[in-house]
Amino acid sequence: MKGKLAIYVFAKPQVRSEDHSLAVCSPEKIEPVAVPVPVVKRLIASRGSLPDHPIRPSLKTADGKEKLFAFLTVGLLVVRASDFDGWYQSERAKGRWPSQRLKLKINGRPTKQTESLRNAVLALVHDNKWNGKDPISALHRLLVASGHSEVPSQDTLARLVDQLHRETGETRLLRVTRVRRKQTQVTSALERITDS
């Protein structure tokens, strides 16, 4: 989605008939059509990535290109195997994927986001004892009460929950951001108190 890999749409050519239904054109050699990066960025993502089949593409999404829109409507998004292999090896060598978390060389202080802490948080979520609608402080208290050794700060727990949500896609881990009151409201309330 960032343009590091060329994305193609692969589909049998189709045309719109007078009754607005799609009909497959005569079979011929089918070549994938490159999807421009701006169009790729406008496609609806699923859990932060592109699905195999574009989700509800529109003519506006396809930059007004009718042929591309027709392909996106019925096609499959693909990348060239050779391009993907090169990209995969390059990205894997960086060691930044969540699945490589335990293989990372630790520089400096060891992480407090241990595997046992991750498992404890997931267990509380799956047992319906905590979810992202509850405050992190409640999760902190539950972990302390359960006897978990070395419970980190609430900020570290919040980062852990966000990371788990990105990795697993578990909706119960999605934290609800709290809206803070504006400073002006607090200041005006204080002014009213001091004036009276």
Stockholm file with secondary structure:
# STOCKHOLM 1.0

chainA/1-196         MKGKLAIYVFAKPQVRSEDHSLAVCSPEKIEPVAVPVPVVKRLIASRGSLPDHPIRPSLKTADGKEKLFAFLTVGLLVVRASDFDGWYQSERAKGRWPSQRLKLKINGRPTKQTESLRNAVLALVHDNKWNGKDPISALHRLLVASGHSEVPSQDTLARLVDQLHRETGETRLLRVTRVRRKQTQVTSALERITDS
#=GR chainA/1-196 SS CCSSSCEEEECCCEEECTTSCEEECCCCCCCCEEECHHHHHHSCCBTTBCCSSCSSCCTTTTTTCHHHHHHHHHCEEECCHHHHHHHHHHHHHHTCSGGGGGGSCCCSSCCSCCHHHHHHHHHHHHTTSCCTTSCHHHHHHHHHHTTCSSCCCHHHHHHHHHHHHHHHCCGGGCCCCCCCCCHHHHHHHHHHHHHC
#=GC SS_cons         CCSSSCEEEECCCEEECTTSCEEECCCCCCCCEEECHHHHHHSCCBTTBCCSSCSSCCTTTTTTCHHHHHHHHHCEEECCHHHHHHHHHHHHHHTCSGGGGGGSCCCSSCCSCCHHHHHHHHHHHHTTSCCTTSCHHHHHHHHHHTTCSSCCCHHHHHHHHHHHHHHHCCGGGCCCCCCCCCHHHHHHHHHHHHHC
//
